[in-house]
Amino acid sequence: MRKKIYLLAAALAAVCGMLDGQVAAREKFDRGITMQTFMPKGMWFFGGNVSYTQHNNDDFKMFGLLKDFSSRGYTFAVRPMAGYSFANNWAAGLAFTYERTMLQIDKVSLSLSDLSFDLEDYYNIEHIYTGTLFLRNFINLGNSRRFALINDLKLQLGGGQGKTINGKGDDMSGTYTKIYQLGLVFSPGVSVFINDYSSVEATIGVLGFQYKRTEQITNQIYHGSRQTSGANFKIDIFSIALGMTFYL
């Protein structure tokens, strides 16, 4: 009996020593990271961004592959958003995106070895609406009250329409398209305050899941559909967003 008591006491001493060692290790490897209130509870904010790109090509040639390339087009997008900080360094809000894209190709010739391809009188226009519900976390950088990391988790639901016309005269064909899409995206970024009530923010998508369904009808006769989905675990350079945000 006395031997068992000694063994139990030795085991308890070993466990206590391990715990003391872990505590000492934690104190020894204290990284000095302190969480401070960067965004206080009760703040309203709103902002967004607008983008517009346009291109025109007139008998353009590229790398000996594209010849007689004549086209024009544009992409316009507006993205307003608003949110509320329901707790220190935590906020939630809504965002809306409208994007419109137009492409018109008068003529283009593609020449690749023994393969050649010509396209004329092609016209496409598409517009998409997307609603976003987001949850945001602010992380201070040291003791700074001007710079912070932001992490957005976005639930996106969108849809739109498109129209494609190819050819002319008796050879003309038209395709009408409906688009549906769903996404769950994680977007980290940085927020830089330029004064007490406004900041410049930049985010980029790095993780997420996207689903898209496209339905088409050509010449009001032929029906078709296409579905794509996938998880993204890499930096998406096409998802970079830069905008202004104002705080109340």
Helices and strands as residue ranges (DSSP letters): H 2-28, E 44-62, E 66-87, E 90-112, E 115-140, E 147-166, G 169-171, E 173-193, E 198-205, E 207-218, E 222-232, E 236-247
